[in-house]
Amino acid sequence: MDRIQIISIFASLLIFIGVLNLVRRKKLKTEYSLIWLAVSLVFVIFSFWREGIDKISAIVGIAYAPSVLFIILLIGIILLLIEFSIIISKQAERIKILVQEVALLKLDIEKNKVADEQKKSENISKSEESETVFIEKEK
């Protein structure tokens, strides 16, 4: 094992353990961590199995084998971006629904306020009428 392999194993394991720690401390949801874990696991595997990079580059037809790592990293980033786009789209839809519900609740509150004010004014006018009738009866 040479120096670069030890560094790559250490870095890959550090990322993998870091993501697991974030999940354990509930800073990162499990559903969002799967791609992170998968990409870091691929890097851990290729850090230990250096011939794997050569085999994949031969299968794909890439002349410079270490560039396969960059392709894997690029694919991982694209998958993360797609996942985050899906999450953002779902959240935007939920926010839209919540805003509509809040607007309906505000409208309902305003209608109830107006109805309460009308009832109060009706009660005041009825009490004034009853006072007028009572005063007229006394005369």
Summary of the structure (lengths in Angstrom):
residues: 139
radius of gyration: 34.1
end to end distance: 115.1
largest distance: 115.1
contacts: 322
relative contact order: 0.06
helix: 89%
strand: 0%
